[in-house]
Amino acid sequence: MAWSCGIVGIPNAGKSTLFKALTALDVTIESYPFSTIEPNKAVVPIPDRRLSALAEVSGSEKITPASIEIIDVAGLVEGASRGEGLGNQFLGHLRNVDLLIHVVAGFGNSSLSMNDLAARLEIVHLELALADLEVVVRRRQKVEPKLRCGDKAAQFELNLLDRLEEHLNRGLPLREVNFNPDEKVFLDQLSLLTRKEMVFVYNLSEDQFQNPDLSVFPTESKVVPLCASLEAELADLDQPDRELFLEAYGLKTSRTVQLLRECYTLLELSTFFTIKGTEARAWVVPAGIRAVEAAGKVHTDIESGFINAEVIQWDCLIAEGGLVGAREKGLSSIEGRDYRVQDGDVLYFRFRS
C-alpha cells in the first residue's frame, strides 16, 4: 500500500528543512516565498526495529522496509485559494495525499505571542477551507441542471454539498464532521483538503522544543514539537554519531520518527511482515485488513490462489529463534481468508499457483 503526506505551512515555517530531515535530501531552502516552485517529492523508508530483528533471526540478506511518500509544496500566502502566489497550483499537488503535515514556526522571535501563532495557523486553515469551498461550488454548478430531470442521485449529492458548504462557511474542517458510508464514497471523489487528517509540527529553536506551550493548537489535535534544523543535522549523521547527538539533547529517538508514528496512527494503519528466501519485508496496510486482502498487497496471484496463512507475532518468532522453534511451542496458527491481520503479524502465505 502506497501512502503519502503533504507538508503545508506559510512561507519560512521550515517546511523544506523538515522535508530534508525526513528524507536526508538536499533541497532548496531559502528565506523568501516560493523558493519551492515545483514540489519536492521523496519516498522515505519507515524505521521499524521489528523488521531488523526479524531479518537477523531469519538470516535475511535483504531488508525491505515499508515506505511513505513525502511532498513539500511552497508556502501558502493569504489568497492562495484564489491563485495568489501560484496558490491553486500548489494546493493541487496536495489533493491526492492521505494526510497533511502542517508546519508552524515558533522560532526566531522572542516576542512572538500566542496571537501571532494563532494568526499563522489561521492563514493555512482558511486557505484550505476556501479551496474546498471552491470545489464544492463548482460541483454544485454541474449537479443542479440534473435536478430538472428528477435525478435522485443528483438530489442526494446536492443535499450533501449543502452540508459541506455550511460547515466550510462556519470555518469547520471537514475532518471533524461525521459522514455516513454512502456520503464517504461520494466525498472520496472530491479529494477535499480539510477532510484529510492533519498533524501539526511546531518548529522551534533548539532551546525551546523540549517543553513548549501547545495551547494555541486545536484541542485533541496531534502536535509534534521539534527543531527542524536539528533534525536535518541528525539525518546526515551515521548511527554512532546520531546516538551521541540524541543523548546530548536528552532524546531517546528522533522527533521525525515520532512524527511518522503519529501519521501512521491517524491513518489507522498497521504493519505485517513477510520472510521469504533471503528477504524480510514490511507491509503497511489498513488496520484490520483480511488475510486474503493482505495477500493481495504482496502479489495478486497470492490473493487469487489463497489457501491459508500461517501467522505468528514478530516477538514470539524472535523469542523462539525462528519459525521452527515457534511451531514447536505451538505459537503459530493457521488462519483462513477472513482472519483480521494484527499489527506485528508475520505471515506465511500458502496459495495455489
N, C-alpha and C positions, 0 to 999 in steps of 0.2 A: 504494500500500500504506500503510495507516494502522498506525503502531506507537506504543507508549506505554511510559512509565516511571512507576513509583510511588516516591515518596520516603518512606522509613521511618527511624525512629530513636526514641530515648527523648525525653521532653519537654525542651524548651530546648536541643536539639542544634544548632539553626539550620536546621531543615528549611524553614520558611516564608521565612526570609531567602534561602536558596538558591533556593527557588521564585521569589521576587521577582527574584533575579539572572538566572535563566534566562528569565523571561517579561517583566520590566520592568513588572509589575502591582503595584498596591498591594494588599497582603493583610494580614490581622490577624496581628500579631507581638507576642505577649505572653510574659512570663516566668512563666507558670504552665501546668499541664497543661490540655489540652482546649480551648485557645482556638480551635483549628480543629475545630469540631464537624462542619460539613459540609466535605467535601474541596474544596480549591482545585484547579481544573482550568484548563488553558490549552493551546492548540495553538501551538507555538513553531516558527518557521522555522529551518531548519538552515543556518548560514552556510557558503557554498561559493564561494570565489573563482573557481572554474572557470565557474560559471554567469554571473557578472558579466562575465567576459572574453568568453564566448560571445555574450552579449547585445550587447556593444559591437561585436564584429566583424561580427555579423549585422544590426546596426541595429535590434534588437528594442526596442520601446517598453515592453513588459510583461515583467516578470521574475517567475516563479512558482517559489519555492524549494520543496524538499521540507520536510516538517514532522514534528514529533513531539508527541504529547500528553503533558503532564506532570501527574501527580496527586499532591497533597500531602495526606496524612491526618494526623490528630492523633498525638501521640507515644504510643508503646506503653509501658505500665507492666507491671510484673510481674503476671501473672494475666490479661493481655489476651485470651489464647486462651480463657479461661473466661468472658469477658464483663466483666472488671474494667475500669472506665474506658471503657465502651462499646466494649471491645476487639473483639468479634466484628463490630460494625458497621463499625469502621474497617478491619479486616482484609478484610472482604468487598469493599471498594472496590478492593482490590489483586488480586483473583482473576484478573481479565482483562487485566492489564498484561503486557507482554512481558519486562520487566526491572525489577529493584529497585535503587534508589539508596539505600544505607544511610549516613546522615549520622551521624558520630561526633564529638562535641565534644571538643576538646583544648585549649580556651581558658579563660581566666578564673581559673585556679588554678595558681600556680607550683609547688605541692607535689603536683600531680596525678601519680600513679605509673602505671607500666605495668599494675599490678594493677587500679587503678581503671579504666583504659581497657578492660582485658580484661573486667571486670565489666559495663561498659556494652555492650560487644559481645555478651556472653553473654545479656543480658536479651532483646534483639531476636532473637538466634539461637534461643533456647529457645522464645519465644512463637510464632515462625513454625513451628517443628518441632511444637509441641503442637497448633497449629491444623491442621496437616496430619494429625497423628495422629488428631484428632477426625474428619476427613473419611474417613480410612481405616476407622476403626471403624464409622462409620455405613454406609459402603458394604458392609462385611462383613456387617452385620446384614441387609441387603437380599439379599445373594447366597447366604448359607448355606442358606435354605429351598429354593433351586433345585437344590441338590446331591442332594436326595432323589429328584428326577426323573431323575437321571443326566445332567444338562445339562453337556456338555463345556466349553462356553464359561464356565459358572459355575466349573468346576474350574480352568480357566486363570486366571480372574480372581482366585479365592481364593488360588492359589499366588503370584500377583504381589502381592496385598495382604499376604500373609505376609512377603514380602521387604521391602516398603515399611515395614511395622511394625517389622521387625527393624532396619533402617537408622535409622529415626527414633528408636527407643529407644536406639540407640547414639550418638545425637547427630550423625549424619551428614546434612548437607543432601543432598537427592536429586539436586541438580545434579552431585554428584560420583560418582554411580552410573551405570554403563553399562547401557542397556536395548536390547533388540533392536527392530526396526521394528514388530512386532506389539504389543509392550508399549508403545511410544511412542504408537501410535494410541489405545490404551486410556487411557494417562495423560493425554493431551490433554483428555479429557473431565472430569478431576478438578480441573484448574486448581490444582495444588498449589503452594504458595508457595515451598517450599525447592527446587523443581525449576527455578525461574526463575533466569536469570543475575543476578549481583549485582555492582555497582560500589560500592566504598566511597569516600565523601567524608570526608576528615579535615579537619574545620573548625577552623582555628587562628586565633590573633590575627595582626595584620598584621606583627608582628616574628618570627613563628615559622614561617610556612607555606613558606618557601623551601627549607629543607633539614631536614625533620623526621625523627625516628626512626620508621620504619614497621614495626618488628619485631613489634609487637603484632598485626598483621593476618595472616590466614591466608596461608600460603606460596603464591606464584604468583597471589594474588588481584590484581585491578585496584584500585589506590588512587590517588585524585587529591587531593593536599593543596591546600587553598585557604583563603582568608579570605572567608567568605560575605558579611560586611558590606561588605568592599571590592568584591567582585564586584557587589553590589547597587548601590553607588555608581556603579560603572563603567557599569552598564546604563542609568543615567539621563543619561549624557553624550552629546553629539554626537561625530561621528567625530574632529575635530581634538583636542578635549579628551581624548577616550578614548586617543588615541595618546600624548599627553603623560603621562597618568595611568599607562599601562603602562610607559612609559620610566622614570618616577620609581621604579617598583618593580622595574625590571630584567626586565620580562616582554615577550616577543615577541607574545603573544596572551593573551586572557582564559583563565583556568583553566576557566571554564564551557564554552568551546569545546572544550578538551581533554577535559572530561567527556563531552560529547556524542559526541566521536570514539571514546572508549572504549566507550560504549554501542553505538555503530554497529558497532564491531569485534566485540564479544562476541555481538551478534545475527547476525553473519555476513551483513551487508547490503552492497549495492553501489548505485551511482548511475549511471543513464544519463540522457541529455539529449535533448530534442526541440526543434527550432526550426521553428515553423510560423507563417506570416504575420508578425504583429508580436510574437509571444510566444516567449520562451525559457524552458524549464521543466525542472526536475529531478525525477526519479522515483526513489524508493527501493524496491528490490526485493531478494528473497533472492539472495545471491551465486550465480552460475552459472545463473540462470534462462534458459530457452529464449527465443528471439526472439519466437515466437508468443505465449508467455505474457506477455512484456513488452508486446507489442502490446495484450493484453487489459487491462493496467493503464491504458493510455491510453484505450481505448474497446472495448467488447465487439464492436462492428461491425468494428473493425480486426482483431481476433483471428479472427472467423468468416470474414472475407473475405481473410485474409492471403495475399499472394503472395510477397513477399520484403522484405528490409530493406537499405537502403544504410547501411553502417557506416563511421564514421571516428572515430578517437580525438580527444578535445577539443583536445589540444595541437597536433596536426597541422592541424586546422581553423584554429586561431588563427594558427599559423606561416605558413600559406599565404593568410591574409586572407579566408578563406571557402570555401564548398563548391566553387566553380568552380575556384579555384586548386588545391585539394586533388585534384580529379578530374584535372586536367591533369598532376599529378605522380604519378598512379596510387596515391594514398594512401587512397582509399576502396575498399570491396569490397561486392559483392552477396552477401548471405547468406540461406539458407533458414530454414525454421521451427525447425530444431533447433540453430541456432547458439547457443552459450552466450554470453550478454551479459557483457561485461567492464566493470569499473568505469571510468567516464570515457568510455564509448562515446557518440557522438552518433548517433542512429538516425533514418532517414527511411523510414517505412513505406509500402509500396505494397500496396494491397488492393482487392478488388472491392466496390463499394458495393451 
